[in-house]
């Protein structure tokens, strides 16, 4: 689908130019629209790319979305989706501990105490009721995984439906696939790249793994959710953006408009997640989580 300048988003023919004579004569190309290096990230290690992704740098998102040598494959996207499901399951398990009154002492990981009713998941040891966290979570593990899977699936399908519906008539797919012969609205490549983009922008959830080591107040996950939301909006804006060779003012105007459009798409996915929880609650699931991202 062609390369783009990570600084301004304009289409470029090449990222590096080989003048012959070995590696010493390979140079990064300069964008003729902004006079910046087209893509400095071609020389970066994957770990540094990940750090810049966490810092919301739009340049690295453009590099990953447009300039990678190998785009997202269906197998890779499926694995990323399952990792997100497990990260969501970890968040839900931690919140379940908080809601059920378990608090793990950071100085003694085996120590746990009960402060609220546990709905029958406590074991009587002598005359004292003690709560076994591992036993209780094992009872809920499958349920939590199913909930996380359904929530993420509904989120992706809802966002895809909004893109397919295209309420602003912006022809996102045609824009993205304009250089792909025989492309149509059900083109599998477009949707694989879309889901891969969304999964990539959700990996701020990996911060939740730290809850295994340290204890956080449950509102910490709202902060994490805000980070993931901003990353979702940024990634989808760049994924659906219109490649243009216009001046800086026009590009800035298009960026603001695209940000609003991407935010609406992401919010629609969050609404779908909330509706799935309410539906499961109506079907008899006793657990409702207030962290949606």
C-alpha positions as CSV (number, residue, x, y, z in Angstrom):
1,X,0.0,0.0,0.0
2,X,3.1,2.3,-0.2
3,X,5.2,4.0,2.4
4,X,4.4,7.2,4.3
5,X,6.5,9.8,6.0
6,X,6.1,9.3,9.7
7,X,6.4,13.0,10.4
8,X,3.7,14.4,8.1
9,X,1.8,11.4,6.8
10,X,2.5,12.1,3.1
11,X,3.1,9.3,0.7
12,X,6.8,8.6,-0.1
13,X,8.3,6.2,-2.7
14,X,11.2,5.0,-0.5
15,X,12.4,5.0,3.1
16,X,16.0,4.2,2.5
17,X,18.2,4.7,-0.6
18,X,21.0,2.4,-1.5
19,X,23.8,4.1,-3.5
20,X,25.7,0.8,-3.8
21,X,29.0,-0.2,-2.3
22,X,27.9,-1.8,0.9
23,X,26.1,-0.7,4.0
24,X,28.0,2.5,4.3
25,X,26.2,3.9,1.3
26,X,22.7,3.3,2.5
27,X,21.0,6.5,3.7
28,X,17.6,7.4,5.1
29,X,15.4,9.3,2.6
30,X,14.2,12.9,3.3
31,X,10.5,13.8,2.8
32,X,10.1,16.5,0.2
33,X,7.0,17.8,1.9
34,X,8.3,18.4,5.4
35,X,12.1,18.1,4.9
36,X,12.3,15.5,7.7
37,X,13.7,12.0,7.7
38,X,10.9,9.8,6.2
39,X,11.1,7.1,8.8
40,X,13.8,7.1,11.5
41,X,12.3,4.0,13.1
42,X,13.7,1.7,10.4
43,X,16.9,1.7,12.5
44,X,15.2,1.2,15.8
45,X,15.1,-2.0,17.9
46,X,11.7,-3.5,18.7
47,X,12.0,-2.7,22.4
48,X,12.6,1.0,21.6
49,X,9.5,0.9,19.3
50,X,7.5,-0.5,22.1
51,X,8.6,2.3,24.5
52,X,7.6,5.0,21.9
53,X,4.3,3.3,21.4
54,X,3.7,3.6,25.2
55,X,4.6,7.3,24.9
56,X,1.9,8.0,22.3
57,X,4.3,9.1,19.6
58,X,2.3,9.2,16.3
59,X,5.5,8.7,14.3
60,X,6.1,5.2,15.6
61,X,2.4,4.3,15.1
62,X,2.7,5.4,11.4
63,X,5.9,3.3,11.1
64,X,4.1,0.2,12.5
65,X,0.9,0.7,10.5
66,X,2.4,1.6,7.1
67,X,6.1,1.0,6.9
68,X,6.7,-2.4,8.4
69,X,8.2,-5.0,6.0
70,X,5.7,-7.6,7.2
71,X,2.1,-6.4,7.9
72,X,-0.1,-8.1,10.6
73,X,-1.0,-11.6,9.7
74,X,-4.2,-13.3,10.8
75,X,-2.3,-15.7,13.0
76,X,-0.4,-12.8,14.7
77,X,-3.7,-10.8,15.2
78,X,-5.4,-13.8,16.8
79,X,-2.5,-14.3,19.2
80,X,-2.6,-10.6,20.1
81,X,-6.3,-10.8,20.7
82,X,-6.0,-13.8,23.0
83,X,-3.2,-11.9,25.0
84,X,-5.6,-9.0,25.4
85,X,-8.3,-11.4,26.7
86,X,-5.9,-12.8,29.3
87,X,-4.9,-9.2,30.4
88,X,-8.5,-8.3,30.8
89,X,-9.1,-11.5,32.8
90,X,-6.2,-10.5,35.0
91,X,-7.8,-7.1,35.7
92,X,-11.1,-8.7,36.4
93,X,-9.6,-11.2,38.8
94,X,-7.8,-8.4,40.7
95,X,-11.0,-6.3,40.9
96,X,-12.9,-9.5,42.0
97,X,-10.4,-9.8,44.9
98,X,-11.1,-6.1,45.9
99,X,-14.8,-6.5,45.6
100,X,-14.8,-9.7,47.6
101,X,-12.7,-8.3,50.4
102,X,-9.3,-9.9,49.7
103,X,-6.3,-7.8,50.4
104,X,-2.8,-9.3,49.9
105,X,-0.2,-8.0,52.2
106,X,2.8,-7.0,50.1
107,X,5.2,-8.1,52.8
108,X,3.7,-11.6,53.0
109,X,2.1,-12.8,49.8
110,X,0.5,-15.8,51.4
111,X,-1.4,-13.7,54.0
112,X,-5.0,-12.9,53.1
113,X,-8.0,-11.7,55.2
114,X,-11.6,-11.4,54.7
115,X,-13.5,-8.1,55.2
116,X,-16.7,-8.7,53.3
117,X,-19.0,-11.6,52.5
118,X,-17.5,-14.0,49.9
119,X,-20.7,-15.6,48.6
120,X,-19.9,-19.0,50.0
121,X,-16.4,-19.3,48.6
122,X,-14.7,-19.6,52.0
123,X,-13.5,-22.7,53.7
124,X,-13.9,-23.4,57.4
125,X,-10.6,-24.2,59.1
126,X,-11.3,-25.1,62.7
127,X,-13.4,-22.3,64.3
128,X,-12.1,-19.6,61.9
129,X,-13.2,-18.7,58.4
130,X,-10.3,-18.2,56.1
131,X,-10.5,-17.3,52.4
132,X,-8.4,-19.2,49.9
133,X,-7.9,-16.8,47.0
134,X,-6.5,-19.4,44.6
135,X,-9.5,-21.7,45.1
136,X,-12.0,-18.9,44.7
137,X,-10.4,-17.5,41.5
138,X,-10.2,-21.0,40.0
139,X,-14.0,-21.2,40.3
140,X,-14.3,-17.9,38.4
141,X,-11.4,-18.2,35.9
142,X,-13.4,-19.7,33.1
143,X,-16.2,-17.3,33.7
144,X,-13.8,-14.3,33.7
145,X,-12.1,-15.5,30.4
146,X,-15.5,-15.9,28.7
147,X,-16.6,-12.4,29.9
148,X,-13.3,-10.8,28.7
149,X,-13.6,-12.6,25.3
150,X,-17.2,-11.6,24.7
151,X,-16.5,-8.0,25.7
152,X,-13.5,-7.6,23.4
153,X,-15.2,-9.4,20.6
154,X,-18.3,-7.1,20.9
155,X,-16.0,-4.1,21.0
156,X,-14.1,-5.0,17.8
157,X,-17.3,-6.0,15.9
158,X,-19.1,-2.7,16.9
159,X,-16.1,-0.6,15.8
160,X,-15.9,-2.6,12.6
161,X,-19.6,-2.0,12.0
162,X,-19.2,1.7,12.4
163,X,-16.4,1.8,9.9
164,X,-18.4,-0.3,7.5
165,X,-21.4,1.9,8.0
166,X,-19.3,5.0,7.5
167,X,-21.7,7.6,8.8
168,X,-19.6,10.5,7.6
169,X,-19.2,9.1,4.1
170,X,-15.5,9.3,4.3
171,X,-14.8,6.1,2.5
172,X,-12.2,4.9,5.0
173,X,-11.7,1.5,3.3
174,X,-11.4,2.9,-0.2
175,X,-8.8,5.4,1.2
176,X,-6.8,2.6,2.8
177,X,-7.1,0.1,0.0
178,X,-6.9,2.5,-3.0
179,X,-3.7,1.0,-4.2
180,X,-4.9,-2.6,-3.7
181,X,-6.3,-4.2,-6.9
182,X,-9.7,-5.9,-6.5
183,X,-10.3,-4.6,-3.0
184,X,-13.8,-4.4,-1.7
185,X,-15.6,-3.7,1.6
186,X,-15.2,-7.3,2.8
187,X,-11.5,-7.4,2.1
188,X,-10.0,-9.6,4.7
189,X,-6.6,-7.7,4.7
190,X,-8.2,-4.4,5.7
191,X,-10.0,-6.0,8.7
192,X,-6.9,-8.0,9.8
193,X,-4.9,-4.8,9.8
194,X,-7.7,-2.9,11.6
195,X,-7.9,-5.5,14.4
196,X,-4.1,-5.7,14.6
197,X,-4.0,-1.9,15.0
198,X,-6.6,-2.0,17.7
199,X,-4.9,-4.8,19.6
200,X,-1.5,-3.0,19.4
201,X,-3.0,0.1,20.8
202,X,-4.5,-1.8,23.7
203,X,-1.2,-3.1,25.1
204,X,-1.2,-0.4,27.7
205,X,-3.1,-3.0,29.6
206,X,0.1,-4.8,30.2
207,X,0.6,-2.4,33.1
208,X,-2.1,-4.3,34.9
209,X,0.3,-7.3,35.3
210,X,2.1,-5.2,38.0
211,X,-0.9,-5.8,40.2
212,X,0.4,-9.4,40.7
213,X,3.4,-7.8,42.6
214,X,2.0,-4.6,44.1
215,X,-1.5,-3.8,45.4
216,X,-3.3,-0.9,43.8
217,X,-6.5,0.9,44.6
218,X,-9.1,-0.3,42.1
219,X,-9.4,3.2,40.6
220,X,-5.8,2.7,39.2
221,X,-7.4,0.7,36.4
222,X,-9.5,3.7,35.4
223,X,-6.3,5.6,34.8
224,X,-5.0,2.6,32.8
225,X,-8.3,2.6,30.9
226,X,-7.8,6.3,30.0
227,X,-4.3,5.5,28.7
228,X,-5.7,2.7,26.5
229,X,-8.6,4.9,25.3
230,X,-6.1,7.6,24.2
231,X,-3.9,5.1,22.4
232,X,-7.0,3.6,20.7
233,X,-8.0,7.0,19.4
234,X,-4.5,7.8,18.2
235,X,-4.0,4.5,16.4
236,X,-7.4,4.4,14.7
237,X,-6.9,8.0,13.6
238,X,-3.6,7.2,11.9
239,X,-5.0,4.0,10.5
240,X,-8.0,5.7,8.9
241,X,-6.3,9.0,8.1
242,X,-6.3,10.5,4.6
243,X,-2.9,10.6,3.0
244,X,-2.5,14.1,1.7
245,X,0.2,16.2,0.3
246,X,-1.5,19.5,1.4
247,X,0.2,22.2,3.5
248,X,0.6,21.9,7.3
249,X,-2.5,23.9,8.1
250,X,-4.7,21.6,6.0
251,X,-3.1,18.5,7.6
252,X,-3.7,19.9,11.1
253,X,-7.4,20.5,10.3
254,X,-7.7,16.9,8.9
255,X,-6.0,15.6,12.0
256,X,-8.5,17.3,14.4
257,X,-11.5,16.0,12.4
258,X,-10.0,12.5,12.2
259,X,-9.4,12.5,16.0
260,X,-13.1,13.2,16.6
261,X,-14.1,10.5,14.2
262,X,-11.8,7.9,15.8
263,X,-13.0,8.9,19.3
264,X,-16.6,8.2,18.2
265,X,-15.6,4.8,16.9
266,X,-13.8,3.9,20.1
267,X,-16.6,5.1,22.3
268,X,-19.0,2.9,20.3
269,X,-16.9,-0.1,21.2
270,X,-16.9,0.8,24.9
271,X,-20.7,1.1,24.8
272,X,-20.8,-2.4,23.3
273,X,-18.6,-3.7,26.1
274,X,-21.0,-2.2,28.7
275,X,-24.0,-3.6,27.0
276,X,-22.4,-7.1,27.0
277,X,-21.9,-6.8,30.8
278,X,-25.5,-5.8,31.3
279,X,-26.7,-8.6,29.1
280,X,-24.7,-11.1,31.0
281,X,-26.0,-9.7,34.2
282,X,-29.5,-10.0,32.9
283,X,-28.8,-13.7,32.1
284,X,-27.7,-14.4,35.6
285,X,-24.1,-13.3,35.9
286,X,-23.7,-11.7,39.4
287,X,-20.5,-9.8,38.6
288,X,-20.5,-6.3,37.0
289,X,-17.3,-4.5,36.5
290,X,-17.0,-0.7,36.2
291,X,-13.7,-0.7,34.3
292,X,-14.6,-1.0,30.7
293,X,-11.3,-0.4,28.9
